[in-house]
Amino acid sequence: MFYWFIKGMFWPLGQIYFRLRRRGLHRLPRTGPVILIANHSSFLDPPVLGSACPRKVHFLIMRAMYDMLRFRWFYAGMEAIPVSADRQDAMSLRRALKALREGRVVGVFPEGRRRLDGRVGEAQLGAALLAARSGASVVPVGIRGAYEALPPKGMFPWPKRIEVVFGEPLRWNGGRADRRSLEAFSRSMMSSVAMLVEEGG
């Protein structure tokens, strides 16, 4: 209930203040496990993506942020999944896989941290590993305008138009999940995201 309450509060803000627009929503599977991957250049990205997606999204979030006492209640209420950035986090991977086995949506920003230049960067291997282990559909998403509305060093969001573009689902090829295969799939994922950001899908 907490998740939908927060989403209900942000939705009119997104529609009026940011003129939030969704495209390609028909490409998002209505049921079953889905991994949403998106570019990350603004603090607005998670609420914007969560607002644009009609299904509940369990976001992977940096443990350092999750463990901040003044925010932990919020992230726990949103059922976010904390991830440690400095090491392989088996517990977080298990939690994400469990959510996918239950047919849920897991949201991942594969770059790991916000991009200070607003461009789409290289992905870490976590999202690809999650795709390989789960077999879930991977839906690339391009978030456009969030960087302009609230850049990394910004203090207050500007009323810029934000657009969320859902791309065609991708699938792990079923092969062995070695480092080379994971890197290749990661490049494919981010290439799809970059295309949606640059061309609007």
LINHU-V328762 format. One record per residue. N is the residue number from 1. PSI is psi in whole degrees, 0 to 359 (999 if undefined). OMEGA is omega in radians with two decimals (999 if undefined). BURIAL is I if it has 16 or more other C-alpha atoms within 10 Angstrom, else O. Layout:
N/PSI/OMEGA/BURIAL ; N/PSI/OMEGA/BURIAL
//
This chain:
1/322/-3.12/O ; 2/318/-3.13/O ; 3/312/-3.08/I ; 4/332/3.05/O ; 5/313/3.13/O ; 6/318/3.13/I ; 7/320/3.12/I ; 8/330/3.09/O ; 9/322/-3.08/O ; 10/331/-3.05/O ; 11/308/3.13/I ; 12/326/3.07/O ; 13/314/3.12/O ; 14/320/-3.11/I ; 15/319/-3.04/O ; 16/310/-3.02/O ; 17/317/-3.10/O ; 18/357/-3.10/I ; 19/46/-3.05/O ; 20/130/-3.13/I ; 21/138/3.10/O ; 22/138/3.08/O ; 23/149/3.08/I ; 24/21/-3.08/O ; 25/336/3.12/I ; 26/344/3.13/O ; 27/347/3.14/O ; 28/120/3.10/I ; 29/136/-3.10/O ; 30/335/3.13/O ; 31/167/3.08/O ; 32/169/-3.08/O ; 33/136/-3.14/I ; 34/138/2.98/I ; 35/116/3.06/I ; 36/127/3.07/I ; 37/138/-3.07/I ; 38/160/3.02/I ; 39/157/-3.05/I ; 40/108/3.13/I ; 41/4/-3.06/I ; 42/151/3.04/I ; 43/344/3.14/I ; 44/343/-3.02/I ; 45/310/-3.14/I ; 46/310/3.14/I ; 47/327/3.12/O ; 48/313/-3.13/I ; 49/318/3.11/I ; 50/323/3.12/I ; 51/321/-3.09/I ; 52/332/-3.10/I ; 53/124/-3.13/I ; 54/344/3.12/O ; 55/155/3.12/I ; 56/134/-3.10/I ; 57/126/3.04/I ; 58/103/-3.06/I ; 59/140/2.92/I ; 60/133/-3.06/I ; 61/146/3.13/I ; 62/131/-3.10/I ; 63/327/3.13/O ; 64/324/3.10/O ; 65/319/-3.12/O ; 66/323/-3.06/I ; 67/357/3.07/O ; 68/122/-2.98/O ; 69/323/-3.08/O ; 70/348/-3.14/O ; 71/346/-3.00/O ; 72/321/3.13/O ; 73/324/-3.11/O ; 74/310/-3.12/O ; 75/324/3.09/I ; 76/318/3.12/O ; 77/329/3.12/O ; 78/357/-3.14/I ; 79/40/3.05/I ; 80/159/-3.12/I ; 81/111/-3.12/I ; 82/142/-3.12/I ; 83/135/3.06/I ; 84/133/-3.05/I ; 85/337/-3.00/O ; 86/2/3.14/O ; 87/165/3.09/O ; 88/125/-3.02/O ; 89/92/-3.06/O ; 90/322/-3.11/O ; 91/317/3.12/O ; 92/321/3.10/I ; 93/319/3.13/I ; 94/320/3.13/O ; 95/319/3.13/O ; 96/318/3.12/I ; 97/323/3.10/I ; 98/316/3.11/O ; 99/320/-3.14/I ; 100/321/3.09/I ; 101/331/3.12/I ; 102/6/3.08/O ; 103/24/-3.08/O ; 104/178/3.11/I ; 105/128/3.10/I ; 106/127/-3.13/I ; 107/130/-3.09/I ; 108/136/2.95/I ; 109/95/-2.96/I ; 110/338/3.14/I ; 111/343/3.08/I ; 112/309/-3.13/I ; 113/166/3.11/I ; 114/140/3.07/I ; 115/120/-3.07/I ; 116/337/-3.13/O ; 117/358/3.11/O ; 118/359/-3.12/I ; 119/162/3.09/O ; 120/126/-3.10/I ; 121/193/3.14/I ; 122/150/-3.13/I ; 123/147/2.88/I ; 124/171/-2.97/I ; 125/356/-3.05/I ; 126/315/-3.11/I ; 127/320/3.12/I ; 128/319/3.11/I ; 129/320/3.11/I ; 130/319/3.11/I ; 131/319/-3.11/I ; 132/320/-3.10/I ; 133/329/-3.02/O ; 134/330/-3.04/I ; 135/11/-3.10/I ; 136/156/3.03/I ; 137/139/3.09/I ; 138/114/-3.11/I ; 139/112/3.09/I ; 140/143/-3.13/I ; 141/132/3.05/I ; 142/122/3.10/I ; 143/119/-3.08/I ; 144/132/3.06/I ; 145/342/-3.12/I ; 146/324/3.12/I ; 147/319/3.12/I ; 148/326/-3.14/I ; 149/320/3.13/I ; 150/85/3.10/I ; 151/166/-3.07/I ; 152/326/-3.12/I ; 153/8/3.13/O ; 154/152/-3.13/O ; 155/336/-3.09/O ; 156/135/-3.11/O ; 157/137/3.06/I ; 158/152/-3.11/O ; 159/64/3.11/I ; 160/150/3.10/I ; 161/134/3.10/I ; 162/136/-3.12/I ; 163/135/3.11/I ; 164/119/-3.06/I ; 165/120/3.11/I ; 166/132/-3.12/I ; 167/180/3.12/I ; 168/137/-3.13/I ; 169/145/3.07/I ; 170/159/3.11/I ; 171/142/2.98/O ; 172/141/-3.02/I ; 173/358/3.10/O ; 174/357/3.14/O ; 175/184/-3.13/O ; 176/137/-3.09/O ; 177/63/3.05/I ; 178/174/-3.03/O ; 179/319/-3.11/O ; 180/316/3.14/O ; 181/320/3.12/I ; 182/319/3.12/I ; 183/319/3.13/I ; 184/318/3.13/O ; 185/324/3.10/I ; 186/318/3.11/I ; 187/321/3.12/I ; 188/318/3.13/I ; 189/311/-3.07/I ; 190/333/3.04/I ; 191/318/3.10/I ; 192/318/3.12/I ; 193/315/-3.12/I ; 194/321/3.13/I ; 195/320/3.13/I ; 196/323/3.13/I ; 197/318/-3.04/I ; 198/326/-3.03/O ; 199/350/3.12/O ; 200/12/3.07/I ; 201/999/999/I
//
